[in-house]
Amino acid sequence: MTQTTPTDLHVAPRDIRFDFADAQKGHWLGGDPVGTAVFNALSLTFPDGERLFMDAVKNYRHLLSGKLLEDAKGFIAQEAIHSREHHQLNSLIDRDRYPVAEIEEMVRGRVKMARERGKMAMLISTIALEHFTAMMAEMHARHRDLFDQTPAGVEQLWRWHAMEETEHKAVAYDVFLEVTKDWSPAKRYFIRCRAMALVTIMFTRNISRYAAKLLEADGYTPEAALKAVNRFVWGDPGLFRRGWKTYLAWYRPGFHPWDQDDRERFADWKAEFDAAVA
């Protein structure tokens, strides 16, 4: 176990603009309305959610130095570009047909609540959600067939996002460790575990609700929509289920995101996107 972020890891923003022209042809995830709804629901949370993550780290930037400060700057830049590209993807969802504005308003309400709880609560929510996104990124790299029948630009976006989520998976966590260095290990452990339990319930429930709302616009009854979404996220392919080992690692005392060094799993994707910005 490393217990720390690798010293040779560099959090590098890759300013790439993806071509989503082919994504305008209906259900972009291989023609599957359920999978498309789930990933669109996720994407709709990113612009506002990632701005929350950026601000959570920015709030403590004045307390950072050295490599952690550089990593924090890279994290903020990466998240800003993620927010921009997902905003572009989201703009392709047919707003006359789907309740996009309603879902965005619900997301903004959630983010507003998180901000109103203060700087430390924002940071703690961020570290829990970053673990969740890193877990889903790992599952994307392990199960690469999910996006096989997806327009090239959209498929590239999700791979790029997954690779960078893995690259910066410990930045907010390292900021948390730095700014709580005067806390007892027991206090840190209790607070981060409580946060993860709450985030797990809220995040999975909200994504499922948003996706079900999108499916209802495709003609599903509310009950059938939620059942189909739950089957996708918990059954097959099991977006939230597949990464349970990585998820549970969080609850181990002394946990650090880089206890699991999965850079090799993403090496080909990293090389591809590094080359794209070279």
Summary of the structure (lengths in Angstrom):
residues: 278
radius of gyration: 18.2
end to end distance: 32.9
largest distance: 54.2
contacts: 868
relative contact order: 0.17
helix: 71%
strand: 0%
